[in-house]
């Protein structure tokens, strides 16, 4: 499921305090043990650099402003015979992390980087994730260098991955990259990101896949209360994502061909479309019956608050059966397709921030070389899906949103809002989920009458407590008309 992006600006000290309470309740580690830090410092000082030198490729990165944990760098060029060549460097975490060592054991405990509106809890010590292992500009680093040959339509015709020393030349953020491309002043490697990204988006449509362009949400303090602001993603976000998806599908193909690997799968919820149609109606979004889910998603504007609310609170619910599947000895499970991507897929492009990606990288290197994976990879393979399921990224996202929404409404107790019932939670119809028209907040509603899904309602806010440990930090009472 795509990750929500929520940021807090301004003082907002009571909201930050509530987020600190949330992290304490989740027992999120605030620091690394001394032994882990010591091993990370030593590894940062002496990485295992590969022989192959690809520092002549002028790679560039695109990341949010201020980011230092840079997993990916890329370069795009035209092929002499037509088509395109894409180089995509992925940080080589295994060049720093020894299997069974202190950093490795701590990474298995943490599983993934956790993102909160006011900061993050990293998977690896910053000396690695934001320093030696990161693909920062003008810094020679070990990487897994993927090379793709694409035809004139953007279809993959060849793929290779190998260990290499790389050196990024240019660090961009999304706004800066978009501005250069729109102004026509981007150099060809960046300008081609639009060309290749657009071609790959067309291929996604062709195979029936869909990408959710989730907007960022920013909580802005306004006097004594808060405003929730949506910031629509830029086109360059999607083009950049297409290069990552290209790599994830290629990695899945390599592992399937080799008979050993781990895939990211996503099954459609049986009643997901019906619920989404009710949610669309609740938000005043027209969904013609001849429109598929994918076609509707592409017609929405993430800059429109109601469309953004649908994308964030409803659309992601269609695909709820996500998970990881490991396989060996060529015994591939029956269901291996990622429903949103409409293809086999795996996670492999964010090893600084996600445990499984380091293992997938090793499996792909072995597949290309025609060799068996390293023993430490084979030994961990069967347990990785369960380990990744223990990751708390989704919990951090969901509970952070609950805290943010409660903070947004905390000074509006007893106020009456217009909204729509987007779900009914019990057989008597007395408990449900309401989506407000404005602000675009979702909360639990209780009623003395039967609630009807998709119907407009008036609700009175009875609770908004960002520090409450209960799941329902925001509660509404149905106001009959």
C-alpha positions as CSV (number, residue, x, y, z in Angstrom):
1,X,0.0,0.0,0.0
2,X,1.4,3.4,-0.8
3,X,2.7,5.4,2.1
4,X,1.0,8.5,3.3
5,X,3.2,11.5,3.8
6,X,2.3,13.8,6.7
7,X,4.5,16.7,7.9
8,X,4.1,19.1,10.8
9,X,5.2,22.7,10.4
10,X,5.2,25.6,12.9
11,X,5.5,25.3,16.6
12,X,2.6,22.8,17.1
13,X,4.1,21.7,20.5
14,X,1.1,20.0,21.8
15,X,0.8,18.0,18.6
16,X,4.5,17.1,18.8
17,X,3.9,16.1,22.5
18,X,1.1,13.8,21.4
19,X,3.3,12.2,18.8
20,X,6.0,11.6,21.4
21,X,3.3,9.9,23.5
22,X,2.4,7.7,20.5
23,X,6.0,6.6,20.0
24,X,6.4,5.8,23.7
25,X,3.2,3.7,23.6
26,X,4.4,1.9,20.4
27,X,7.7,1.2,22.2
28,X,9.6,2.7,19.3
29,X,13.4,2.7,19.9
30,X,14.7,6.2,20.2
31,X,18.4,5.3,19.9
32,X,20.7,2.5,18.9
33,X,22.6,0.3,21.4
34,X,26.3,1.2,21.8
35,X,27.4,-2.1,20.3
36,X,25.4,-1.4,17.1
37,X,26.8,2.2,16.8
38,X,30.3,1.0,17.3
39,X,30.0,-1.7,14.6
40,X,28.4,0.8,12.3
41,X,31.2,3.4,12.8
42,X,33.8,0.7,12.0
43,X,31.9,-0.4,8.9
44,X,31.5,3.1,7.6
45,X,35.2,3.6,7.9
46,X,36.1,0.4,5.8
47,X,33.3,-0.6,3.4
48,X,33.7,-3.6,1.1
49,X,34.2,-1.8,-2.2
50,X,33.7,-3.8,-5.4
51,X,36.3,-3.9,-8.2
52,X,34.0,-2.6,-11.0
53,X,34.3,1.1,-11.3
54,X,31.2,2.9,-12.6
55,X,32.0,6.3,-11.2
56,X,32.2,7.7,-14.8
57,X,28.4,7.5,-15.0
58,X,27.0,10.9,-14.0
59,X,24.2,9.7,-11.8
60,X,21.7,12.1,-10.1
61,X,19.2,11.7,-7.3
62,X,15.7,13.0,-6.7
63,X,14.5,13.0,-3.1
64,X,12.5,15.2,-0.7
65,X,14.4,18.4,0.4
66,X,16.8,17.7,3.2
67,X,16.9,13.9,2.8
68,X,20.2,12.2,3.4
69,X,19.2,8.5,3.3
70,X,19.5,8.3,-0.5
71,X,18.8,4.8,-1.7
72,X,18.7,5.4,-5.5
73,X,20.6,7.3,-8.1
74,X,19.9,7.2,-11.8
75,X,21.1,8.1,-15.3
76,X,19.1,8.0,-18.5
77,X,20.5,8.1,-22.1
78,X,19.4,7.3,-25.7
79,X,20.7,4.1,-27.2
80,X,22.5,4.5,-30.5
81,X,20.1,2.0,-32.3
82,X,17.0,3.6,-30.8
83,X,15.3,3.3,-27.4
84,X,16.8,4.1,-24.1
85,X,19.3,2.9,-21.5
86,X,18.6,3.4,-17.8
87,X,21.3,3.0,-15.1
88,X,19.8,2.7,-11.6
89,X,22.1,2.5,-8.7
90,X,20.8,1.1,-5.4
91,X,22.7,1.6,-2.1
92,X,24.7,-1.6,-1.3
93,X,23.9,-2.1,2.4
94,X,25.5,-5.5,2.4
95,X,28.8,-3.9,1.7
96,X,28.6,-2.5,5.3
97,X,26.4,-4.9,7.2
98,X,27.8,-8.4,8.1
99,X,25.2,-11.1,8.5
100,X,24.8,-12.0,12.1
101,X,26.6,-8.9,13.3
102,X,25.2,-6.3,15.7
103,X,23.9,-4.0,12.9
104,X,22.3,-6.9,11.2
105,X,20.5,-8.1,14.3
106,X,19.3,-4.7,15.1
107,X,17.9,-4.3,11.5
108,X,16.0,-7.5,11.9
109,X,14.5,-6.2,15.2
110,X,13.5,-2.9,13.5
111,X,12.5,-4.3,10.1
112,X,11.9,-0.9,8.5
113,X,12.3,2.8,9.0
114,X,9.3,4.3,10.7
115,X,8.0,7.7,9.6
116,X,6.1,10.1,11.8
117,X,4.9,13.6,10.9
118,X,7.7,15.2,13.0
119,X,10.6,12.8,12.2
120,X,11.7,9.2,11.6
121,X,13.1,6.2,13.4
122,X,15.7,4.8,11.0
123,X,16.4,1.1,10.2
124,X,20.2,1.6,10.3
125,X,22.4,4.0,12.3
126,X,22.7,7.4,10.5
127,X,26.4,7.0,10.1
128,X,25.5,4.4,7.5
129,X,22.0,5.3,6.3
130,X,22.7,9.1,6.0
131,X,26.5,8.8,5.5
132,X,28.8,6.1,4.2
133,X,26.1,3.9,2.6
134,X,24.0,6.7,1.2
135,X,24.3,7.8,-2.4
136,X,25.1,11.4,-1.5
137,X,26.6,13.7,-4.2
138,X,30.3,13.6,-4.8
139,X,30.7,10.6,-2.6
140,X,32.0,7.3,-3.9
141,X,29.9,4.5,-2.6
142,X,29.3,0.8,-3.3
143,X,26.0,0.1,-5.1
144,X,24.0,-2.5,-7.0
145,X,24.0,-1.0,-10.4
146,X,21.0,-2.0,-12.5
147,X,21.2,-1.5,-16.3
148,X,18.1,-1.6,-18.4
149,X,17.8,-1.4,-22.2
150,X,14.4,-0.2,-23.3
151,X,12.9,-0.1,-26.8
152,X,11.3,3.0,-28.3
153,X,8.0,2.3,-26.5
154,X,9.8,1.9,-23.1
155,X,9.6,-1.9,-23.0
156,X,12.4,-3.7,-21.3
157,X,14.6,-5.7,-23.8
158,X,17.6,-6.4,-21.6
159,X,18.6,-6.2,-17.9
160,X,21.7,-6.6,-15.8
161,X,22.7,-6.0,-12.2
162,X,26.2,-6.0,-10.7
163,X,28.1,-4.6,-7.8
164,X,29.9,-1.3,-8.7
165,X,31.5,1.8,-7.2
166,X,29.3,4.8,-8.1
167,X,29.4,8.5,-7.6
168,X,26.4,10.7,-7.8
169,X,27.0,14.1,-9.4
170,X,23.7,16.0,-8.8
171,X,21.2,16.1,-6.0
172,X,17.7,17.3,-6.8
173,X,14.5,17.6,-5.0
174,X,11.1,17.0,-6.7
175,X,10.2,20.7,-7.0
176,X,13.6,21.6,-8.5
177,X,13.5,18.6,-10.9
178,X,10.0,19.5,-12.1
179,X,10.9,23.1,-12.6
180,X,14.0,22.2,-14.8
181,X,11.9,19.8,-16.9
182,X,9.0,22.2,-17.3
183,X,11.3,25.1,-18.2
184,X,13.1,23.0,-20.9
185,X,16.4,23.6,-19.2
186,X,17.0,20.1,-17.9
187,X,20.0,18.3,-19.3
188,X,19.2,15.2,-21.3
189,X,19.6,12.6,-18.5
190,X,16.9,14.4,-16.4
191,X,14.8,15.4,-19.4
192,X,14.7,11.8,-20.5
193,X,13.1,10.9,-17.1
194,X,9.9,12.6,-18.4
195,X,10.2,10.7,-21.7
196,X,10.8,7.3,-20.2
197,X,8.5,7.8,-17.3
198,X,5.6,8.7,-19.6
199,X,6.2,5.7,-21.7
200,X,6.3,3.4,-18.7
201,X,3.0,5.0,-17.4
202,X,1.4,4.1,-20.7
203,X,2.6,0.5,-20.4
204,X,1.1,0.5,-16.9
205,X,-2.2,1.5,-18.3
206,X,-1.9,-1.1,-21.0
207,X,-1.4,-4.0,-18.6
208,X,-4.2,-2.8,-16.2
209,X,-2.0,-1.5,-13.4
210,X,-2.6,1.7,-11.5
211,X,-0.4,4.0,-9.3
212,X,-1.9,6.0,-6.5
213,X,-0.6,9.6,-6.5
214,X,-1.1,10.2,-2.8
215,X,-0.8,13.8,-1.8
216,X,1.3,14.9,1.1
217,X,-0.6,16.3,4.1
218,X,0.9,19.1,6.1
219,X,-0.4,20.2,9.5
220,X,-0.1,24.0,9.8
221,X,-0.6,25.7,13.1
222,X,-3.1,28.7,12.7
223,X,-3.4,30.6,15.9
224,X,-4.6,28.2,18.6
225,X,-5.7,25.5,16.2
226,X,-4.5,23.5,13.1
227,X,-5.3,23.3,9.5
228,X,-4.8,20.2,7.4
229,X,-3.4,21.1,3.9
230,X,-3.1,18.8,1.0
231,X,-0.1,19.2,-1.4
232,X,-0.6,17.4,-4.7
233,X,2.3,15.3,-6.0
234,X,4.2,16.5,-9.1
235,X,4.4,14.6,-12.4
236,X,8.1,14.0,-11.7
237,X,7.1,12.0,-8.6
238,X,5.3,9.5,-10.9
239,X,8.1,9.4,-13.5
240,X,10.6,8.7,-10.7
241,X,8.3,6.0,-9.3
242,X,8.2,4.3,-12.7
243,X,11.9,3.7,-12.6
244,X,11.5,2.0,-9.2
245,X,8.6,-0.1,-10.5
246,X,10.7,-1.1,-13.5
247,X,13.4,-2.4,-11.2
248,X,10.9,-4.2,-8.9
249,X,9.3,-6.1,-11.7
250,X,12.6,-6.9,-13.3
251,X,13.9,-8.2,-10.0
252,X,10.8,-10.4,-9.6
253,X,11.4,-11.9,-13.1
254,X,15.0,-12.7,-12.3
255,X,14.1,-14.5,-9.1
256,X,11.3,-16.4,-10.7
257,X,13.6,-17.5,-13.5
258,X,16.2,-18.6,-11.0
259,X,13.6,-20.5,-8.8
260,X,14.5,-18.7,-5.6
261,X,13.3,-15.4,-4.2
262,X,10.8,-13.3,-2.3
263,X,7.9,-11.4,-3.9
264,X,5.6,-8.6,-2.8
265,X,2.0,-9.6,-3.6
266,X,-1.3,-7.8,-3.3
267,X,-4.7,-9.3,-3.7
268,X,-7.9,-7.4,-4.3
269,X,-10.4,-7.3,-1.4
270,X,-13.6,-9.2,-2.5
271,X,-16.0,-6.4,-1.7
272,X,-13.5,-3.6,-2.2
273,X,-15.1,-2.0,-5.3
274,X,-18.5,-1.8,-3.7
275,X,-17.1,0.0,-0.7
276,X,-15.1,2.3,-2.9
277,X,-18.2,3.2,-4.9
278,X,-20.0,4.1,-1.6
279,X,-17.0,6.2,-0.6
280,X,-16.9,8.0,-3.9
281,X,-20.6,8.8,-3.5
282,X,-19.9,10.0,0.0
283,X,-17.3,12.5,-1.2
284,X,-19.4,13.7,-4.2
285,X,-17.1,12.0,-6.7
286,X,-18.9,10.8,-9.9
287,X,-18.0,7.2,-10.8
288,X,-19.8,6.1,-14.0
289,X,-20.5,2.4,-14.0
290,X,-18.5,1.9,-17.2
291,X,-15.4,3.4,-15.5
292,X,-13.0,0.8,-14.1
293,X,-11.3,1.4,-10.8
294,X,-8.0,2.2,-12.6
295,X,-9.7,4.6,-15.0
296,X,-11.4,6.5,-12.1
297,X,-8.1,6.8,-10.2
298,X,-6.4,8.3,-13.2
299,X,-9.2,10.8,-13.6
300,X,-8.8,12.2,-10.1
301,X,-6.9,15.4,-9.2
302,X,-4.8,14.8,-6.0
303,X,-4.8,18.6,-5.5
304,X,-8.6,18.5,-5.0
305,X,-9.2,17.9,-1.2
306,X,-12.1,15.5,-1.9
307,X,-10.2,13.6,-4.5
308,X,-7.2,13.5,-2.1
309,X,-9.4,12.2,0.7
310,X,-10.7,9.4,-1.6
311,X,-7.2,8.4,-2.7
312,X,-5.9,8.4,0.9
313,X,-8.8,7.0,2.9
314,X,-10.7,4.8,0.5
315,X,-8.7,3.8,-2.6
316,X,-6.0,2.1,-0.7
317,X,-8.6,-0.1,1.0
318,X,-9.3,-1.9,-2.2
319,X,-6.0,-3.8,-2.0
320,X,-5.8,-5.0,1.6
321,X,-4.3,-8.5,1.2
322,X,-0.7,-7.4,0.8
323,X,2.2,-9.5,1.9
324,X,5.5,-11.2,1.0
325,X,5.9,-14.7,-0.4
326,X,9.2,-16.6,-0.3
327,X,9.9,-19.5,-2.6
328,X,12.8,-21.9,-3.3
329,X,13.7,-24.9,-5.5
330,X,11.4,-23.5,-8.3
331,X,8.2,-24.1,-6.2
332,X,6.4,-20.9,-7.1
333,X,3.1,-20.2,-5.2
334,X,-0.1,-20.1,-7.1
335,X,-0.8,-16.4,-6.6
336,X,2.2,-14.1,-7.1
337,X,0.8,-11.1,-8.9
338,X,0.7,-7.6,-7.3
339,X,-2.8,-6.5,-8.2
340,X,-2.1,-2.8,-8.3
341,X,0.9,-3.2,-10.5
342,X,-0.7,-6.0,-12.6
343,X,2.6,-7.9,-12.7
344,X,5.0,-9.9,-10.6
345,X,6.8,-7.5,-8.3
346,X,9.2,-7.2,-5.4
347,X,10.7,-4.6,-3.1
348,X,14.4,-4.0,-3.9
349,X,15.0,-0.2,-4.2
350,X,15.1,1.0,-0.6
351,X,17.6,-1.2,1.4
352,X,18.6,1.7,3.6
353,X,15.0,1.9,4.8
354,X,13.6,-1.7,4.4
355,X,15.1,-5.0,5.5
356,X,13.9,-7.3,2.7
357,X,15.5,-5.2,0.0
358,X,19.0,-6.1,1.0
359,X,18.1,-9.8,0.6
360,X,16.4,-9.3,-2.8
361,X,19.5,-7.5,-4.1
362,X,21.6,-10.5,-3.2
363,X,19.1,-12.9,-4.8
364,X,19.1,-10.9,-8.1
365,X,23.0,-10.7,-8.2
366,X,23.1,-14.5,-7.8
367,X,20.4,-15.0,-10.5
368,X,22.3,-12.9,-13.0
369,X,25.5,-14.7,-12.2
370,X,23.9,-18.1,-12.4
371,X,25.0,-18.9,-8.9
372,X,23.4,-20.0,-5.7
373,X,22.6,-17.2,-3.3
374,X,24.9,-16.6,-0.3
375,X,24.2,-18.9,2.6
376,X,23.1,-16.1,4.9
377,X,20.4,-15.2,2.4
378,X,19.1,-18.7,1.9
379,X,19.1,-19.3,5.7
380,X,16.9,-16.2,6.2
381,X,14.6,-16.6,3.3
382,X,11.8,-18.6,4.8
383,X,11.5,-16.3,7.8
384,X,11.6,-13.0,5.9
385,X,7.9,-12.8,5.1
386,X,6.9,-13.1,8.8
387,X,9.6,-10.7,9.8
388,X,8.4,-8.1,7.3
389,X,4.8,-8.6,8.5
390,X,6.0,-7.5,12.0
391,X,7.0,-4.2,10.6
392,X,5.1,-1.3,12.0
393,X,5.2,1.2,9.2
394,X,1.4,0.9,8.6
395,X,0.7,1.3,12.3
396,X,2.9,4.4,12.5
397,X,1.1,5.8,9.4
398,X,-2.4,5.0,10.7
399,X,-1.9,6.1,14.3
400,X,-0.1,9.3,13.3
401,X,-3.1,10.2,11.1
402,X,-5.4,9.6,14.1
403,X,-3.3,11.9,16.3
404,X,-3.2,14.6,13.6
405,X,-6.9,14.5,13.0
406,X,-7.6,14.6,16.7
407,X,-5.3,17.6,17.1
408,X,-7.0,19.3,14.1
409,X,-10.4,19.0,15.8
410,X,-9.5,19.3,19.5
411,X,-11.0,22.8,19.9
412,X,-14.2,22.0,18.0
413,X,-16.0,19.7,20.5
414,X,-19.8,19.9,20.2
415,X,-19.6,21.4,16.7
416,X,-21.8,19.9,14.1
417,X,-20.4,18.8,10.7
418,X,-21.8,17.6,7.4
419,X,-20.5,14.2,6.3
420,X,-21.2,10.9,4.7
421,X,-21.3,7.4,6.1
422,X,-18.6,5.4,4.3
423,X,-18.9,2.2,6.3
424,X,-21.3,0.5,8.8
425,X,-19.5,-1.5,11.5
426,X,-22.3,-3.6,13.1
427,X,-25.4,-5.5,12.1
428,X,-27.7,-3.1,13.9
429,X,-26.3,-0.2,12.0
430,X,-25.6,1.8,15.1
431,X,-21.8,2.2,14.6
432,X,-20.1,3.3,11.5
433,X,-17.4,5.4,9.9
434,X,-18.1,9.0,8.8
435,X,-16.1,11.1,6.3
436,X,-16.6,14.8,6.9
437,X,-17.0,17.2,4.0
438,X,-14.7,19.7,5.5
439,X,-12.2,19.1,6.9
440,X,-11.5,15.8,5.2
441,X,-11.4,13.8,8.4
442,X,-12.5,10.2,9.0
443,X,-13.9,9.1,12.3
444,X,-16.2,6.7,14.2
445,X,-19.8,7.7,14.5
446,X,-22.4,6.3,16.8
447,X,-26.2,6.6,16.2
448,X,-29.5,5.8,17.9
449,X,-30.8,5.1,14.4
450,X,-29.7,2.7,11.6
451,X,-26.9,4.2,9.6
452,X,-26.9,3.7,5.8
453,X,-23.7,3.5,3.9
454,X,-23.2,6.3,1.4
455,X,-25.9,8.5,2.9
456,X,-25.3,12.1,4.0
457,X,-25.5,12.8,7.7
458,X,-24.9,15.5,10.3
459,X,-22.7,14.6,13.1
460,X,-21.6,16.2,16.4
461,X,-18.0,16.0,17.5
462,X,-17.9,14.4,21.0
463,X,-14.3,13.5,21.4
464,X,-11.0,14.7,19.9
465,X,-8.0,13.7,22.1
466,X,-4.7,13.3,20.3
467,X,-3.0,11.8,23.5
468,X,-5.7,9.2,24.1
469,X,-4.2,5.6,23.8
470,X,-7.6,4.4,22.5
471,X,-7.9,3.6,18.8
472,X,-10.8,6.0,18.5
473,X,-9.2,9.4,19.2
474,X,-12.0,11.1,17.3
475,X,-15.7,10.2,17.9
476,X,-18.9,11.6,16.5
477,X,-22.6,11.3,17.4
478,X,-25.2,11.2,14.7
479,X,-27.6,14.2,14.7
480,X,-30.9,13.1,13.2
481,X,-32.6,15.6,10.9
